């Protein structure tokens, strides 16, 4: 079955960097779309980025544009999120998810909605603090 597993979270100083990984098993990344979300305590899950491998498209939330970069590593079957210039407001638990197969062609409309995803990992905590 499809499984996603996040790693790479931790404690970092403001202005620092972290690289998160989402390892995907049970399915090839070719043609699939993987998104990253985050959720702070008491808040809704927020879309960060999506890479649509079947269509060669990438999306970012305005809050992270220019600071975060998403990429696919087929050799590791992983979708990575490089996070630079981190701010305290980036503190949250970060999740990766697989966009529903039927929505890939409309990813630009649905990628930011959490209920568009069929599978989720368990999350990894990112804390930005001095």
C-alpha positions in Angstrom: 0.0 0.0 0.0 1.0 3.6 -0.4 3.0 5.1 2.5 4.5 8.4 3.0 7.1 9.2 5.7 8.5 12.7 6.6 11.9 13.3 8.1 14.3 16.2 8.6 12.5 18.4 11.1 14.1 19.9 14.1 15.0 23.1 16.0 16.6 25.9 14.0 17.5 29.5 14.7 15.6 32.3 12.8 17.3 32.8 9.4 18.5 29.2 9.4 17.7 26.3 7.0 16.3 22.8 7.1 15.6 20.2 4.5 12.6 18.0 4.8 12.1 14.7 3.0 9.0 12.8 2.1 9.8 9.2 1.3 7.1 7.5 -0.7 6.7 3.7 -0.9 4.2 1.5 -2.6 3.9 3.6 -5.7 6.3 5.3 -8.2 6.7 9.1 -8.1 6.3 9.3 -11.8 3.0 10.8 -12.7 2.1 11.5 -9.0 1.7 14.8 -7.3 3.1 15.3 -3.8 2.3 18.3 -1.6 3.6 19.7 1.6 1.4 21.2 4.3 2.0 22.5 7.8 -0.2 22.8 10.8 0.5 24.9 13.9 -1.4 24.2 17.2 -5.0 25.5 17.0 -4.8 26.3 13.3 -5.9 24.6 10.1 -3.6 22.7 7.9 -2.0 25.1 5.5 -0.7 24.3 2.0 2.9 25.1 1.4 3.9 23.6 -2.0 3.1 20.9 -4.5 5.1 19.2 -7.2 3.1 17.6 -10.0 5.6 15.1 -11.5 3.2 14.1 -14.3 2.7 17.6 -15.5 6.0 19.2 -14.6 4.4 21.9 -12.5 5.2 23.4 -9.1 3.1 25.6 -6.8 4.1 27.6 -3.7 2.1 29.5 -1.1 2.8 33.2 -1.1 4.1 32.8 2.5 7.0 30.7 1.5 7.7 31.8 -2.1 11.3 32.6 -2.6 12.4 30.9 0.6 11.3 27.2 0.1 12.1 24.9 -2.8 10.4 21.6 -3.6 12.0 18.9 -5.7 11.8 15.2 -6.5 14.6 12.7 -6.1 13.6 9.6 -8.0 16.6 7.6 -6.8 15.4 7.9 -3.2 11.7 8.0 -4.1 11.5 11.2 -2.2 10.1 14.7 -2.5 12.2 17.2 -0.6 11.4 20.6 0.7 14.4 22.9 1.1 13.5 25.7 3.6 15.8 28.7 3.8 15.5 32.0 5.7 13.2 30.4 8.3 11.1 32.6 10.5 9.4 31.9 13.9 6.1 31.8 12.1 7.2 28.8 10.1 7.0 26.8 13.3 4.6 23.9 12.8 4.3 20.2 12.1 5.0 19.6 8.5 3.1 16.9 6.5 3.4 15.5 3.0 0.5 14.1 1.1 -0.3 12.5 -2.3 -2.8 14.4 -4.4 -5.8 12.4 -5.5 -5.2 10.8 -8.9 -8.4 12.2 -10.3 -7.4 15.8 -9.4 -3.9 15.9 -10.9 -5.0 17.5 -14.1 -6.7 20.3 -12.1 -3.9 20.5 -9.6 -3.7 24.3 -9.9 -7.3 24.5 -8.4 -7.1 21.8 -5.8 -3.5 21.6 -4.6 -4.1 23.9 -1.6 -7.1 22.0 -0.2 -6.2 19.3 2.3 -9.2 17.1 1.4 -7.8 16.7 -2.1 -5.2 14.3 -0.8 -5.6 10.6 -0.5 -2.6 9.7 1.6 -0.6 11.5 4.4 2.5 10.9 6.4 2.7 11.3 10.2 4.4 14.6 10.1 7.7 16.1 11.3 8.0 19.0 13.7 9.8 22.2 12.7 10.6 24.8 15.4 12.2 28.1 14.6 13.3 29.8 17.7 16.2 31.7 19.3 
